[in-house]
Amino acid sequence: MFLGAILFMLIFVLLAPQSRAFLGNLTVNFATFLTAWAPFSYLLLAVLISALFAGIWLIHSWPKYVEPENPMAKYRRDLPLEED
């Protein structure tokens, strides 16, 4: 719903040099963290990515809701003849 507004705001965030430097610094720090804590950080990253796919699979495999039949529908099937 707000995808257009978010993309519009993101363009202005990426245009500003301070925000670009901040985001670049975040990615460099994240890459440094990944290599410094190599086995644990890769395991954590694998858990986060697998949780994403597990959530997607859970949503797609969830049983569909079936609307129960209206109990009064059987009485409304035969419409009475209207007389003018």
Backbone as JSON, one array per atom type, in Angstrom:
{
  "sequence": "MFLGAILFMLIFVLLAPQSRAFLGNLTVNFATFLTAWAPFSYLLLAVLISALFAGIWLIHSWPKYVEPENPMAKYRRDLPLEED",
  "N": [[0.82, -1.18, 0.0], [1.89, 1.23, 0.82], [4.09, 1.24, -0.79], [4.97, 2.83, -2.95], [5.35, 5.33, -1.69], [7.34, 4.66, 0.14], [9.44, 3.91, -1.57], [9.84, 6.36, -2.85], [10.71, 7.93, -0.67], [13.02, 6.51, -0.08], [14.64, 7.06, -2.27], [15.37, 9.74, -1.8], [16.75, 9.41, 0.58], [18.94, 7.92, -0.25], [20.13, 9.75, -1.91], [21.3, 11.72, -0.33], [24.5, 12.63, 0.85], [25.46, 12.12, 3.48], [23.77, 10.13, 4.48], [24.26, 8.11, 2.65], [26.94, 7.6, 3.22], [26.67, 6.72, 5.86], [25.11, 4.37, 5.51], [26.88, 2.9, 3.94], [28.97, 2.63, 5.76], [27.67, 1.05, 7.65], [27.35, -1.37, 6.21], [30.03, -2.09, 5.81], [30.85, -2.42, 8.46], [29.17, -4.55, 9.16], [30.12, -6.56, 7.46], [32.69, -6.81, 8.53], [32.04, -7.71, 11.08], [30.91, -10.18, 10.42], [33.16, -11.59, 9.45], [34.85, -11.49, 11.66], [33.55, -12.9, 13.72], [33.29, -15.5, 12.64], [32.33, -18.46, 12.58], [30.06, -18.36, 14.28], [28.58, -16.12, 13.45], [27.92, -16.76, 10.81], [26.34, -18.96, 11.27], [24.25, -17.74, 12.69], [23.29, -16.05, 10.66], [22.44, -18.0, 8.84], [20.37, -19.16, 10.33], [18.57, -17.01, 10.5], [17.92, -16.61, 7.78], [16.84, -19.12, 7.17], [14.64, -19.07, 8.88], [13.12, -17.12, 7.64], [12.41, -18.39, 5.21], [11.08, -20.58, 6.28], [8.88, -19.36, 7.47], [7.59, -18.35, 5.19], [6.98, -20.77, 3.91], [5.27, -21.85, 5.84], [3.1, -20.07, 5.77], [2.18, -20.5, 3.15], [1.48, -23.21, 3.28], [-0.54, -23.34, 5.11], [-3.77, -24.37, 6.08], [-6.61, -23.59, 4.06], [-9.25, -21.37, 4.9], [-12.49, -22.46, 5.2], [-15.59, -21.34, 4.5], [-18.32, -21.84, 6.59], [-21.39, -23.47, 5.73], [-24.37, -21.65, 5.38], [-26.92, -22.21, 7.67], [-29.52, -21.55, 7.17], [-29.78, -21.52, 4.48], [-30.88, -23.69, 3.13], [-33.58, -23.34, 3.38], [-34.07, -21.18, 1.84], [-33.74, -21.88, -0.76], [-35.86, -22.7, -2.45], [-37.66, -20.44, -3.95], [-40.54, -18.6, -3.21], [-43.43, -18.25, -5.31], [-44.22, -15.18, -6.63], [-47.11, -13.29, -6.56], [-48.78, -11.01, -8.59]],
  "CA": [[0.0, 0.0, 0.0], [2.76, 2.39, 0.92], [5.32, 0.91, -1.5], [5.39, 4.01, -3.71], [5.85, 6.34, -0.76], [8.61, 4.18, 0.71], [10.46, 4.03, -2.62], [10.1, 7.8, -3.04], [11.53, 8.37, 0.45], [14.31, 5.85, -0.18], [15.45, 7.78, -3.26], [15.96, 10.91, -1.17], [17.72, 8.96, 1.58], [20.15, 7.5, -0.93], [20.76, 10.9, -2.56], [22.07, 12.51, 0.63], [25.83, 12.03, 1.05], [25.66, 11.61, 4.85], [23.07, 8.86, 4.65], [24.99, 7.11, 1.87], [28.15, 7.25, 4.0], [26.22, 5.95, 7.02], [24.73, 3.04, 5.05], [28.11, 2.23, 3.54], [29.68, 2.27, 6.98], [26.96, -0.09, 8.24], [27.67, -2.6, 5.47], [31.43, -2.44, 6.1], [30.89, -2.94, 9.83], [28.52, -5.85, 9.16], [31.06, -7.51, 6.85], [33.75, -7.02, 9.5], [31.47, -8.55, 12.13], [30.77, -11.54, 9.9], [34.46, -12.27, 9.36], [35.46, -11.59, 12.99], [32.84, -13.95, 14.45], [32.96, -16.34, 11.49], [31.39, -19.6, 12.66], [28.8, -18.0, 14.94], [27.81, -15.17, 12.65], [27.34, -17.46, 9.66], [25.25, -19.78, 11.8], [23.15, -16.82, 12.96], [22.76, -15.64, 9.37], [21.71, -19.15, 8.29], [19.12, -19.3, 11.1], [17.67, -15.93, 10.1], [17.43, -16.86, 6.42], [15.96, -20.29, 7.2], [13.39, -18.65, 9.51], [12.36, -16.41, 6.61], [11.8, -19.37, 4.3], [10.13, -21.4, 7.05], [7.66, -18.56, 7.6], [6.93, -18.33, 3.88], [6.41, -22.11, 3.7], [4.16, -22.01, 6.77], [1.97, -19.3, 5.26], [1.65, -21.15, 1.94], [0.94, -24.53, 3.56], [-1.61, -23.24, 6.09], [-5.04, -24.76, 5.43], [-7.5, -22.49, 3.7], [-10.47, -21.27, 5.69], [-13.69, -22.78, 4.44], [-16.75, -20.69, 5.09], [-19.37, -22.83, 6.84], [-22.62, -23.22, 5.0], [-25.43, -20.99, 6.13], [-27.96, -23.21, 7.94], [-30.82, -21.11, 6.65], [-29.74, -21.53, 3.02], [-31.75, -24.72, 2.57], [-34.95, -22.84, 3.38], [-34.18, -20.1, 0.86], [-33.48, -22.38, -2.11], [-37.09, -22.65, -3.2], [-38.25, -19.12, -3.81], [-42.0, -18.64, -3.43], [-43.94, -17.54, -6.47], [-44.83, -13.92, -6.27], [-48.31, -12.99, -7.31], [-48.96, -9.58, -8.78]],
  "C": [[0.87, 1.25, 0.0], [4.07, 2.18, 0.15], [5.85, 2.12, -2.28], [5.98, 5.08, -2.82], [7.2, 5.94, -0.17], [9.72, 4.29, -0.32], [10.82, 5.48, -2.88], [10.99, 8.33, -1.93], [12.93, 7.77, 0.37], [15.21, 6.53, -1.2], [16.12, 8.98, -2.62], [16.96, 10.53, -0.08], [19.03, 8.58, 0.9], [20.84, 8.65, -1.66], [21.65, 11.69, -1.61], [23.43, 11.86, 0.89], [26.05, 11.48, 2.46], [24.96, 10.26, 5.02], [23.74, 7.76, 3.83], [26.25, 6.66, 2.6], [27.78, 6.4, 5.2], [25.86, 4.52, 6.61], [25.94, 2.24, 4.59], [28.92, 1.77, 4.74], [29.0, 1.09, 7.68], [27.3, -1.39, 7.53], [29.11, -3.05, 5.73], [31.54, -3.03, 7.5], [30.24, -4.33, 9.91], [29.44, -6.9, 8.55], [32.22, -7.81, 7.8], [33.28, -7.92, 10.63], [31.35, -10.0, 11.66], [32.11, -12.28, 9.86], [35.11, -12.42, 10.73], [34.85, -12.74, 13.8], [32.39, -15.04, 13.48], [32.03, -17.5, 11.76], [30.04, -19.21, 13.25], [27.95, -17.07, 14.1], [27.2, -15.84, 11.43], [26.2, -18.38, 10.09], [24.03, -18.91, 12.09], [22.5, -16.36, 11.66], [21.96, -16.78, 8.72], [20.38, -19.36, 9.02], [18.12, -18.23, 10.68], [17.09, -16.17, 8.7], [16.5, -18.07, 6.4], [14.64, -19.96, 7.88], [12.51, -17.9, 8.52], [11.66, -17.41, 5.7], [10.82, -20.29, 5.02], [8.81, -20.65, 7.24], [6.88, -18.5, 6.3], [6.27, -19.68, 3.6], [5.2, -22.33, 4.59], [2.92, -21.27, 6.28], [1.35, -19.97, 4.04], [1.02, -22.5, 2.23], [-0.2, -24.5, 4.57], [-2.94, -23.6, 5.42], [-5.94, -23.55, 5.18], [-8.75, -22.53, 4.57], [-11.67, -21.52, 4.79], [-14.88, -22.18, 5.18], [-17.83, -21.75, 5.35], [-20.66, -22.45, 6.12], [-23.65, -22.58, 5.93], [-26.54, -22.0, 6.41], [-29.33, -22.81, 7.4], [-30.88, -21.16, 5.13], [-30.68, -22.57, 2.43], [-33.21, -24.27, 2.54], [-35.15, -21.76, 2.32], [-33.98, -20.6, -0.57], [-34.73, -22.31, -2.98], [-37.75, -21.3, -2.96], [-39.77, -19.23, -4.05], [-42.38, -17.82, -4.67], [-44.62, -16.25, -6.03], [-46.03, -13.67, -7.17], [-48.47, -11.48, -7.4], [-50.36, -9.15, -8.5]]
}
